[in-house]
């Protein structure tokens, strides 16, 4: 894990604004995520999980805790289902599906961000939302330290809402189908 201090967050948001994070780490895999969370717990720091930084406003005062940028990558195909890691570009996944003539998520093209953020926000456009097509989300439950596979219903989706927004420090989306 490469830990940095006092890193400006503006370059990590689509709005291009925001002060520094006290601590910042890029989690490229589960072990780096665990390491970052252990550090935050040891230092009694709040953790903020960052994806693509779209629709995110960061105060000029910054964030006094630890920002963990989720950069886990990888896409698998299981029959007619794509399973994408949380750090994958959402629009890149849509483009890949369209190129392969796999239909169903094309209405959600052009939405910035990552797969993880798409799940957290329950993104939507043109009468479609991610919750209409998501089978499951694999998450790290930071309270128990266990990896869980939550069904669509367990994600408690609503209009631009999910369990992940209700308990923002508890769950970290790792991948979704």
N, CA and C of each residue as an Amber inpcrd file, in Angstrom:
protein
   531
   0.8540000  -1.1820000   0.0000000   0.0000000   0.0000000   0.0000000
   0.8930000   1.2370000   0.0000000   0.6260000   2.1260000  -0.9270000
   1.3590000   3.3820000  -0.9800000   0.4950000   4.4800000  -0.3840000
   0.8640000   4.9300000   0.7910000   0.1150000   5.9370000   1.5330000
   0.7380000   7.3060000   1.2970000  -0.0930000   8.2740000   0.9280000
   0.3900000   9.6370000   0.7640000  -0.3960000  10.5420000   1.6990000
   0.1850000  11.6960000   2.0010000  -0.4600000  12.6360000   2.9100000
  -0.6790000  13.9730000   2.2250000  -1.7440000  14.6460000   2.6310000
  -2.0550000  16.0050000   2.1850000  -2.0950000  16.1190000   0.6580000
  -2.8420000  15.2010000   0.0370000  -3.0010000  15.1830000  -1.4160000
  -4.2870000  15.9230000  -1.7770000  -4.1610000  16.9160000  -2.6620000
  -5.3370000  17.6430000  -3.1270000  -6.2890000  16.7040000  -3.8480000
  -7.5650000  16.8350000  -3.5640000  -8.5590000  15.9320000  -4.1430000
  -9.1550000  16.4400000  -5.4570000  -8.8930000  17.6840000  -5.8140000
  -9.4540000  18.2540000  -7.0440000  -9.1820000  17.3950000  -8.2760000
  -7.9710000  16.8700000  -8.4780000  -7.7310000  16.0620000  -9.6810000
  -8.5170000  14.7370000  -9.7120000  -9.1000000  14.3700000  -8.5970000
  -9.8230000  13.0990000  -8.5100000 -11.3280000  13.2690000  -8.6050000
 -11.7820000  14.4870000  -8.9260000 -13.2150000  14.7360000  -9.0770000
 -13.4910000  15.2990000 -10.4610000 -14.6830000  15.0370000 -10.9840000
 -15.0230000  15.5540000 -12.3070000 -15.2370000  17.0640000 -12.2690000
 -15.5710000  17.6250000 -11.1090000 -15.7290000  19.0720000 -10.9960000
 -14.3770000  19.7740000 -10.8580000 -13.3360000  19.0280000 -10.4820000
 -11.9980000  19.5900000 -10.3810000 -11.8020000  20.5440000  -9.2140000
 -12.5530000  20.3130000  -8.1270000 -12.3790000  21.1550000  -6.9430000
 -12.1880000  20.2710000  -5.7250000 -11.5810000  20.8300000  -4.6990000
 -11.4610000  20.1100000  -3.4420000 -10.0950000  20.2410000  -2.8100000
 -10.0910000  20.4150000  -1.5150000  -8.8610000  20.5260000  -0.7400000
  -8.2170000  19.1740000  -0.5140000  -7.2290000  19.1330000   0.3650000
  -6.4340000  17.9180000   0.5470000  -7.0780000  16.8610000   1.4470000
  -6.7130000  15.6370000   1.1760000  -7.0400000  14.5250000   2.0710000
  -5.8720000  14.3840000   3.0410000  -6.1590000  14.1900000   4.3110000
  -5.0790000  13.9800000   5.2780000  -4.2340000  12.7790000   4.8650000
  -4.9290000  11.6830000   4.5250000  -4.2590000  10.4800000   4.0170000
  -4.9870000  10.0320000   2.7620000  -4.2340000   9.4970000   1.8300000
  -4.8030000   9.0540000   0.5570000  -4.0970000   7.7750000   0.1360000
  -4.8910000   6.8000000  -0.2970000  -4.3190000   5.5480000  -0.7860000
  -5.1520000   5.0500000  -1.9620000  -4.4700000   4.4410000  -2.9170000
  -5.1430000   3.7930000  -4.0500000  -5.1680000   2.2980000  -3.7510000
  -6.3550000   1.7400000  -3.6120000  -6.5100000   0.3080000  -3.3390000
  -6.7380000  -0.4160000  -4.6520000  -5.7050000  -1.1030000  -5.1150000
  -5.7820000  -1.8190000  -6.3910000  -6.2350000  -3.2640000  -6.2260000
  -6.2580000  -3.7350000  -4.9870000  -6.7230000  -5.0940000  -4.7180000
  -7.2160000  -5.1770000  -3.2810000  -7.7350000  -6.3310000  -2.9360000
  -8.3370000  -6.5260000  -1.6240000  -7.3250000  -6.3790000  -0.4920000
  -6.1050000  -6.8300000  -0.6910000  -5.1120000  -6.7270000   0.3830000
  -4.7710000  -5.2640000   0.6620000  -4.6730000  -4.4370000  -0.3750000
  -4.4170000  -3.0150000  -0.1520000  -5.6030000  -2.3360000   0.5270000
  -6.8010000  -2.7560000   0.1930000  -7.9930000  -2.2270000   0.8510000
  -7.9800000  -2.5840000   2.3310000  -7.6950000  -3.8420000   2.6550000
  -7.6150000  -4.2720000   4.0610000  -6.5460000  -3.4810000   4.8090000
  -5.4010000  -3.2990000   4.1740000  -4.2990000  -2.5700000   4.7930000
  -4.6940000  -1.1140000   5.0740000  -5.3540000  -0.4860000   4.1160000
  -5.7960000   0.9000000   4.2980000  -6.8140000   1.0110000   5.4230000
  -7.7500000   0.0810000   5.4610000  -8.7610000   0.1060000   6.5170000
  -8.1410000  -0.1310000   7.8910000  -7.1570000  -1.0040000   7.9660000
  -6.4630000  -1.2560000   9.2400000  -5.7400000   0.0100000   9.6990000
  -5.0980000   0.7050000   8.7710000  -4.4060000   1.9530000   9.1060000
  -5.4090000   2.9820000   9.6240000  -6.5350000   3.1350000   8.9220000
  -7.5590000   4.0940000   9.3350000  -8.0910000   3.7550000  10.7250000
  -8.3120000   2.4750000  10.9730000  -8.8130000   2.0630000  12.2900000
  -7.7810000   2.3330000  13.3760000  -6.5300000   2.0110000  13.0940000
  -5.4450000   2.2350000  14.0580000  -5.3200000   3.7090000  14.4270000
  -5.4950000   4.5900000  13.4490000  -5.3650000   6.0370000  13.6610000
  -6.6980000   6.7020000  14.0190000  -7.7600000   5.8970000  14.1280000
  -9.0970000   6.3940000  14.4510000  -9.5550000   7.4590000  13.4390000
  -9.4040000   7.1320000  12.1560000  -9.7470000   8.0450000  11.0750000
 -11.0440000   7.6190000  10.3970000 -11.8160000   8.5950000   9.9920000
 -12.9590000   8.3130000   9.1250000 -12.4100000   7.9090000   7.7630000
 -13.0970000   6.9970000   7.1070000 -12.6880000   6.5550000   5.7700000
 -13.7360000   7.0050000   4.7630000 -13.2540000   7.4630000   3.6160000
 -14.1350000   7.8200000   2.5070000 -13.6810000   7.0340000   1.2970000
 -14.6050000   6.3140000   0.6780000 -14.2900000   5.4820000  -0.4800000
 -14.5970000   6.2700000  -1.7460000 -13.5980000   6.3910000  -2.5990000
 -13.6960000   7.2050000  -3.7990000 -13.6130000   6.3210000  -5.0290000
 -14.5030000   6.5550000  -5.9580000 -14.4580000   5.8680000  -7.2480000
 -13.9390000   6.8190000  -8.3020000 -14.8000000   7.1710000  -9.2500000
 -14.4110000   8.0730000 -10.3290000 -14.5240000   9.5400000  -9.9730000
 -15.1170000   9.8470000  -8.8270000 -15.2190000  11.2310000  -8.3800000
 -16.2500000  12.0570000  -9.1220000 -17.1980000  11.3820000  -9.7870000
 -18.2270000  12.1470000 -10.4940000 -19.3210000  12.5500000  -9.5120000
 -19.8590000  13.7400000  -9.7420000 -20.9060000  14.2980000  -8.8780000
 -20.4740000  14.3780000  -7.4220000 -19.2200000  14.6800000  -7.2110000
 -18.6660000  14.7670000  -5.8630000 -18.0840000  16.1530000  -5.6550000
 -18.5720000  16.8380000  -4.6400000 -18.0200000  18.1330000  -4.2620000
 -17.2120000  17.9530000  -2.9920000 -15.9560000  18.3480000  -3.0360000
 -15.0810000  18.2620000  -1.8730000 -14.7990000  19.6770000  -1.4070000
 -14.9490000  19.9130000  -0.1270000 -14.6840000  21.2220000   0.4580000
 -13.2330000  21.6380000   0.2230000 -13.0120000  22.9430000   0.1130000
 -11.6450000  23.4520000   0.0170000 -10.8470000  23.1110000   1.2700000
 -11.5540000  22.8610000   2.3810000 -10.8790000  22.4700000   3.6250000
 -10.3630000  21.0350000   3.5420000 -10.8400000  20.2810000   2.5640000
 -10.3710000  18.9060000   2.3810000 -11.0950000  17.9170000   3.2650000
 -10.4370000  16.7900000   3.4990000 -11.0070000  15.6970000   4.2910000
  -9.9610000  15.2650000   5.3110000 -10.3140000  15.3110000   6.5770000
  -9.3570000  15.0630000   7.6520000  -9.0800000  13.5810000   7.9030000
  -9.7900000  12.7180000   7.2150000  -9.6080000  11.2850000   7.3900000
  -8.7790000  10.6700000   6.2780000  -9.1380000   9.4360000   5.9370000
  -8.4280000   8.7020000   4.8940000  -9.3410000   8.5200000   3.6890000
  -8.8720000   8.9420000   2.5300000  -9.5800000   8.7050000   1.2740000
  -8.9610000   7.4540000   0.6530000  -9.8160000   6.4910000   0.3830000
  -9.3800000   5.2370000  -0.2400000  -9.9880000   5.1930000  -1.6290000
  -9.1390000   5.3790000  -2.6350000  -9.5980000   5.3510000  -4.0220000
  -9.6150000   3.9010000  -4.4900000 -10.7910000   3.4310000  -4.8190000
 -10.9710000   2.0410000  -5.2270000 -10.5690000   1.8990000  -6.6920000
  -9.4790000   1.1550000  -6.9260000  -8.9670000   0.9630000  -8.2820000
  -8.8460000  -0.5160000  -8.6430000  -9.6840000  -1.3550000  -8.0360000
  -9.7070000  -2.7770000  -8.3790000 -10.2590000  -2.9020000  -9.7970000
  -9.5840000  -3.6780000 -10.6320000  -9.9450000  -3.7580000 -12.0430000
 -10.2310000  -5.2060000 -12.4480000 -10.9360000  -5.3390000 -13.5640000
 -11.2040000  -6.6400000 -14.1480000 -12.6560000  -6.7980000 -14.5440000
 -12.8610000  -7.4230000 -15.6940000 -14.2100000  -7.7320000 -16.1760000
 -14.2160000  -9.1770000 -16.6310000 -15.2020000  -9.9260000 -16.1740000
 -15.3980000 -11.3120000 -16.6060000 -16.7760000 -11.3940000 -17.2580000
 -16.9320000 -12.3860000 -18.1030000 -18.2480000 -12.6400000 -18.6640000
 -18.6280000 -14.0690000 -18.3090000 -19.8100000 -14.2080000 -17.7290000
 -20.3410000 -15.5120000 -17.3580000 -21.6770000 -15.6650000 -18.0800000
 -21.6410000 -16.3030000 -19.2350000 -22.8600000 -16.3970000 -20.0510000
 -23.2620000 -15.0250000 -20.5290000 -24.4820000 -14.6040000 -20.1730000
 -24.9430000 -13.2850000 -20.5880000 -24.7860000 -12.2320000 -19.4950000
 -23.9220000 -12.5160000 -18.5240000 -23.7040000 -11.6070000 -17.4010000
 -22.2670000 -11.1030000 -17.3920000 -22.1120000  -9.8020000 -17.2350000
 -20.8000000  -9.2060000 -17.0270000 -20.5830000  -9.0380000 -15.5340000
 -19.4190000  -9.3950000 -15.0730000 -19.0270000  -9.1990000 -13.6720000
 -17.8400000  -8.2520000 -13.7060000 -18.0370000  -7.0560000 -13.1600000
 -17.0150000  -6.0180000 -13.2560000 -16.5520000  -5.5940000 -11.8750000
 -15.2410000  -5.4080000 -11.7460000 -14.6500000  -4.9100000 -10.5040000
 -15.0460000  -3.4490000 -10.3110000 -15.0420000  -3.0160000  -9.0730000
 -15.5410000  -1.6930000  -8.7010000 -14.7980000  -0.5440000  -9.3650000
 -13.5330000  -0.7100000  -9.6850000 -12.7530000   0.3640000 -10.2690000
 -12.8930000   0.5090000 -11.7700000 -13.6040000  -0.4020000 -12.4150000
 -13.7840000  -0.3400000 -13.8630000 -14.6380000   0.8660000 -14.2530000
 -14.2930000   1.4710000 -15.3770000 -15.0740000   2.5790000 -15.9120000
 -16.4750000   2.0930000 -16.2710000 -17.4880000   2.7900000 -15.7670000
 -18.8620000   2.3970000 -16.0800000 -19.1150000   2.5020000 -17.5820000
 -18.7660000   3.6370000 -18.1610000 -19.0510000   3.8230000 -19.5810000
 -18.2370000   2.8550000 -20.4350000 -17.0430000   2.5020000 -19.9820000
 -16.2470000   1.4930000 -20.6870000 -16.9410000   0.1450000 -20.6870000
 -17.5830000  -0.1900000 -19.5760000 -18.3260000  -1.4490000 -19.4930000
 -19.5260000  -1.4250000 -20.4410000 -20.2230000  -0.3060000 -20.4760000
 -21.3620000  -0.1810000 -21.3940000 -20.8800000  -0.3480000 -22.8380000
 -19.7870000   0.3170000 -23.1940000 -19.2470000   0.2230000 -24.5540000
 -18.8700000  -1.2180000 -24.8880000 -18.2850000  -1.9020000 -23.9410000
 -17.9010000  -3.3050000 -24.1530000 -19.1390000  -4.1710000 -24.4030000
 -20.1840000  -3.9440000 -23.6290000 -21.4210000  -4.7060000 -23.8120000
 -22.0270000  -4.4330000 -25.1930000 -22.0670000  -3.1770000 -25.5760000
 -22.6510000  -2.8100000 -26.8720000 -21.8320000  -3.4170000 -28.0170000
 -20.5010000  -3.3380000 -27.9340000 -19.6440000  -3.9350000 -28.9770000
 -19.8980000  -5.4380000 -29.1220000 -20.2230000  -6.0820000 -28.0080000
 -20.4880000  -7.5170000 -28.0310000 -21.9430000  -7.8620000 -28.3120000
 -22.7540000  -6.8320000 -28.6310000 -24.1870000  -7.0210000 -28.9140000
 -24.9370000  -7.5830000 -27.7130000 -24.5040000  -7.2040000 -26.5260000
 -25.2050000  -7.5570000 -25.2920000 -26.0190000  -6.3370000 -24.8900000
 -27.3240000  -6.4360000 -25.0030000 -28.1890000  -5.2860000 -24.8000000
 -28.7880000  -5.2820000 -23.3990000 -29.1450000  -4.0760000 -22.9570000
 -29.8080000  -3.9290000 -21.6710000 -29.2860000  -2.7620000 -20.8530000
 -27.9950000  -2.4250000 -21.0120000 -27.4630000  -1.2990000 -20.2380000
 -27.1240000  -0.0890000 -21.1060000 -27.4330000  -0.1610000 -22.3970000
 -27.0350000   0.9140000 -23.3160000 -27.6610000   2.2630000 -22.9770000
 -28.8430000   2.2930000 -22.3430000 -29.4520000   3.5670000 -21.9370000
 -28.6170000   4.2860000 -20.8820000 -27.7260000   3.5570000 -20.2370000
 -26.9090000   4.1510000 -19.1820000 -25.5320000   4.5710000 -19.6910000
 -25.3870000   4.6500000 -21.0040000 -24.1370000   5.1040000 -21.6150000
 -23.9250000   6.5850000 -21.3390000 -22.6710000   6.9660000 -21.2140000
 -22.3310000   8.3750000 -21.0290000 -22.3220000   8.8300000 -19.5800000
 -22.6910000   7.9570000 -18.6670000 -22.6670000   8.3220000 -17.2530000
 -21.2370000   8.1280000 -16.7380000 -20.6390000   9.1960000 -16.2110000
 -19.2520000   9.0770000 -15.7610000 -19.1510000   8.2830000 -14.4580000
 -17.9690000   7.7860000 -14.1850000 -17.7260000   7.1090000 -12.9220000
 -17.3210000   5.6650000 -13.1030000 -17.3500000   4.9480000 -12.0040000
 -16.9040000   3.5630000 -11.9640000 -18.0580000   2.6260000 -11.6430000
 -17.7930000   1.3350000 -11.7970000 -18.8090000   0.3290000 -11.4870000
 -19.2520000   0.4440000 -10.0290000 -18.2870000   0.5890000  -9.1350000
 -18.6380000   0.7050000  -7.7120000 -19.5420000   1.8840000  -7.4370000
 -19.1960000   3.0320000  -8.0040000 -20.0200000   4.2210000  -7.8230000
 -21.3950000   4.0680000  -8.4440000 -21.4620000   3.3870000  -9.5770000
 -22.7430000   3.1480000 -10.2380000 -23.6800000   2.3660000  -9.3250000
 -23.1280000   1.3790000  -8.6260000 -23.9310000   0.5770000  -7.6980000
 -24.3680000   1.4290000  -6.5010000 -23.4300000   2.1470000  -5.9230000
 -23.7410000   2.9820000  -4.7530000 -24.8500000   3.9740000  -5.0840000
 -24.7330000   4.6310000  -6.2360000 -25.6800000   5.6860000  -6.6160000
 -26.9620000   5.1660000  -7.2470000 -26.9830000   3.9020000  -7.6640000
 -28.0810000   3.3670000  -8.4640000 -28.3410000   4.3120000  -9.6360000
 -27.3210000   4.4210000 -10.4860000 -27.3820000   5.3590000 -11.6050000
 -28.5740000   5.0760000 -12.5090000 -28.9870000   6.1040000 -13.2250000
 -30.1070000   5.9340000 -14.1310000 -30.1640000   7.0210000 -15.1830000
 -30.8360000   6.7070000 -16.2800000 -31.0640000   7.6620000 -17.3660000
 -32.0860000   7.0680000 -18.3260000 -32.8390000   7.9350000 -18.9520000
 -33.7790000   7.5360000 -20.0090000 -34.7130000   6.3960000 -19.5720000
 -35.1980000   6.4880000 -18.3570000 -36.1570000   5.5080000 -17.8650000
 -35.5670000   4.1960000 -17.3930000 -34.2510000   4.0870000 -17.3990000
 -33.5880000   2.8660000 -16.9360000 -32.7350000   3.1850000 -15.7160000
 -32.5750000   2.2100000 -14.8440000 -31.6660000   2.3730000 -13.7070000
 -30.8830000   1.0740000 -13.5270000 -29.7320000   1.2080000 -12.9110000
 -28.8770000   0.0390000 -12.7050000 -29.6130000  -1.0520000 -11.9280000
 -30.4400000  -0.6540000 -10.9770000 -31.1460000  -1.6420000 -10.1480000
 -32.0490000  -2.5590000 -10.9700000 -32.4490000  -2.1380000 -12.1640000
 -33.3020000  -2.9730000 -13.0080000 -32.5320000  -4.1280000 -13.6340000
 -31.1960000  -4.0360000 -13.6190000 -30.4130000  -5.0810000 -14.2930000
 -29.3210000  -5.6920000 -13.4280000 -29.0820000  -5.1660000 -12.2510000
 -28.0330000  -5.6950000 -11.3850000 -28.4850000  -6.9990000 -10.7330000
 -27.6570000  -8.0290000 -10.8440000 -27.9780000  -9.3180000 -10.2260000
 -27.5160000  -9.3460000  -8.7730000 -26.2650000  -8.9200000  -8.5400000
 -25.7070000  -8.9290000  -7.1860000 -24.5080000  -7.9970000  -7.1120000
 -24.1610000  -7.6510000  -5.8880000 -22.9530000  -6.8560000  -5.6310000
 -22.1450000  -7.5830000  -4.5600000 -20.8700000  -7.7460000  -4.8410000
 -19.9630000  -8.3300000  -3.8510000 -19.3350000  -7.1690000  -3.0920000
 -19.4050000  -7.2300000  -1.7700000 -18.9640000  -6.1210000  -0.9400000
 -18.0720000  -6.6160000   0.1890000 -17.2550000  -5.7070000   0.6810000
 -16.5300000  -5.9290000   1.9220000 -17.3380000  -5.2480000   3.0020000
 -17.7680000  -6.0040000   3.9860000 -18.4790000  -5.4600000   5.1420000
 -17.4010000  -5.0480000   6.1400000 -17.1710000  -3.7490000   6.2790000
 -16.0860000  -3.2840000   7.1360000 -16.3650000  -3.5480000   8.6080000
 -17.6280000  -3.7560000   8.9850000 -17.9640000  -4.0530000  10.3770000
 -17.5010000  -5.4600000  10.7620000 -17.6980000  -6.4180000   9.8630000
 -17.3350000  -7.8100000  10.1740000 -16.0070000  -8.2190000   9.5310000
 -15.5710000  -7.4760000   8.5070000 -14.3630000  -7.8330000   7.7720000
 -14.5920000  -8.9210000   6.7430000 -15.8420000  -9.3260000   6.5670000
 -16.1620000 -10.4160000   5.6500000 -16.6240000  -9.8960000   4.2930000
 -16.3590000 -10.7020000   3.2800000 -16.8710000 -10.4160000   1.9430000
 -18.2430000 -11.0690000   1.8320000 -19.2040000 -10.2940000   1.3510000
 -20.5710000 -10.7800000   1.2030000 -21.0430000 -10.5290000  -0.2210000
 -21.9230000 -11.3850000  -0.6840000 -22.5660000 -11.1710000  -1.9760000
 -24.0070000 -10.7770000  -1.6690000 -24.3450000  -9.5170000  -1.9360000
 -25.6820000  -9.0140000  -1.6740000 -26.5310000  -9.1190000  -2.9350000
 -27.7150000  -9.6580000  -2.7840000 -28.6490000  -9.7360000  -3.9040000
 -29.1410000  -8.3290000  -4.2370000 -29.7950000  -8.2120000  -5.3560000
 -30.3860000  -6.9450000  -5.7490000 -31.2760000  -6.4210000  -4.6240000
 -32.1420000  -7.2600000  -4.0850000 -33.0540000  -6.8310000  -3.0190000
 -32.2920000  -6.3800000  -1.7710000 -31.2120000  -7.0770000  -1.4400000
 -30.4320000  -6.7200000  -0.2540000 -29.7130000  -5.3790000  -0.4140000
 -29.5370000  -4.9290000  -1.6550000 -28.9140000  -3.6240000  -1.9000000
 -29.8610000  -2.4700000  -1.5840000 -31.1360000  -2.7750000  -1.3700000
 -32.1510000  -1.7900000  -0.9780000 -32.1590000  -0.5710000  -1.9030000
 -32.2650000  -0.8380000  -3.1940000 -32.2470000   0.2390000  -4.1630000
 -33.5170000   1.0770000  -4.1070000 -33.3470000   2.3680000  -4.3070000
 -34.4240000   3.3250000  -4.4850000 -33.9610000   4.3090000  -5.5330000
 -34.7280000   5.3620000  -5.7310000 -34.3420000   6.3630000  -6.7110000
 -33.0190000   7.0040000  -6.2940000 -31.9470000   6.7290000  -7.0530000
 -30.5830000   7.2130000  -6.7880000 -30.1700000   6.9240000  -5.3440000
 -30.5510000   5.7570000  -4.8720000 -30.3030000   5.4020000  -3.4760000
 -30.0000000   3.9130000  -3.3550000 -29.3430000   3.5590000  -2.2650000
 -29.0030000   2.1640000  -1.9710000 -28.5770000   2.0550000  -0.5130000
 -28.4210000   0.8330000  -0.0600000 -27.9340000   0.5950000   1.3020000
 -26.5450000   1.2100000   1.4900000 -25.7920000   1.3170000   0.4080000
 -24.4260000   1.8280000   0.4770000 -24.3890000   3.3160000   0.8020000
 -25.4410000   4.0320000   0.4560000 -25.5280000   5.4530000   0.8030000
 -26.0510000   5.6210000   2.2270000 -26.8450000   4.6600000   2.6820000
 -27.3910000   4.7330000   4.0370000 -26.3260000   4.4030000   5.0870000
 -25.3810000   3.5490000   4.7100000 -24.2920000   3.1550000   5.6130000
 -22.9570000   3.3280000   4.8750000 -22.5460000   4.5800000   4.6290000
 -21.4260000   4.8340000   3.7200000 -20.0600000   4.3030000   4.1620000
 -19.8310000   4.1200000   5.4330000 -18.5310000   3.5980000   5.8630000
 -18.5590000   2.0880000   6.1030000 -19.7380000   1.4870000   6.0010000
 -19.8340000   0.0610000   6.3190000 -19.4650000  -0.8400000   5.1510000
 -19.9850000  -0.5500000   3.9730000 -19.7880000  -1.4440000   2.8350000
 -18.8950000  -0.8040000   1.7800000 -18.0360000  -1.6210000   1.2040000
 -17.2210000  -1.2050000   0.0620000 -17.5690000  -2.1620000  -1.0740000
 -18.0770000  -1.6080000  -2.1630000 -18.3910000  -2.4380000  -3.3270000
 -17.0690000  -2.9140000  -3.9360000 -16.9510000  -4.2150000  -4.1380000
 -15.7570000  -4.7990000  -4.7390000 -15.9710000  -5.1220000  -6.2110000
 -17.1490000  -5.6850000  -6.5230000 -17.5080000  -5.9960000  -7.9010000
 -19.0020000  -6.2500000  -7.9510000 -19.5320000  -6.2610000  -9.1780000
 -20.9650000  -6.4420000  -9.3330000 -21.2630000  -7.1430000 -10.6420000
 -22.4250000  -7.7930000 -10.6870000 -22.8620000  -8.5230000 -11.8790000
 -24.1550000  -7.9290000 -12.3930000
